[in-house]
């Protein structure tokens, strides 16, 4: 029985690892997007939106570091919404 469960545990662990790496990459991409928005926001009209997005990214990273993958995924989705909102405001949408 151990021989059949071990491969399943490995597959599950690899799946979580792949998901986690994807999550980190998503957070890195969101931070890059924020940096681009900040550069274009010379009048600092989006400062509050950018701060909220950065906070959401930070909270997602903290949840990930604490091993709370489900919470990190939810916070990443929140961060994505905040970045999208800032981009929409930047372009007047």
N, C-alpha and C positions, 0 to 999 in steps of 0.2 A: 504494500500500500504506500509506503514511503516513496518508492520509486515513481509512482504515478502522480503523487501530489507535488513532489519537488519541481518537476517541469512546469506545473501549473502556477506554483508560487513564483517561479522565475519569470514566467510570462507576465503575471500580474505586476511584479516589481518593475519589469522593463516598461510595461505600459504606463505605470505611474511616473517613471523617470522620463519617458518621452513626453508625457503631458506636462510635467514640471518644466522641462527644458523649453517647451513651446510657450509656457506661461512666462518664463523669464524673457524669452525673445520678444513676446508681445509687450511686456513692460518696457523693455529697452526701446522698442519701436515707438511706443507712446511718448517716452521721454524725448526721443529724437524729434518727434512731431512738435512737442511743446517748445523745444529749443528753437525750431524754425518759426513758430508763431511768435515767440518772444522777440526774435530778431526783427520781424516785420511790424511788431507793435511798438513803434517808436514813441507814440504818445501815451503808452501805458494804459490804454482804455480797457485792456483785457486782463489787467493785473489780478483782479479778484478771481476771475475764471481760471487763470493759469495756476494761481495758488491752490485753488480747490482741486484741480486736476493733479497737481504735484502731490498734494496730501493724499489723494486716493491711491496714487501709484505707490507712495511710501507705505501706506497701510497694507496694500496688497503684498508688497515685498516683505513686510514684517510678518504677515500671516504665513507666507510661503516659508520664510526662515524658521518660523515656529512649527512647521509641519502641518499647518492647517490648510491643506490643498483646496478643499471645497470653498472655504472662506476666501482664500486668495483668488480663486477663479471668479467668485462673485464680485470681489473688490476690483478685479481687473476689468470686468464688464462695466462697473460703475465708472472707473477711470476712463475707459473708452468713450462712454457717453459724455463725460466732462470734456474730453479732448475734442470730440466731435462738435460739441456745443461751442467751444472756443473757436474752432475753425469756421463754423457757420457764422458766428459774430464777426470774425475777421473779414469774411467775404461778404458780409451784409445779407446773409440768407435768413 
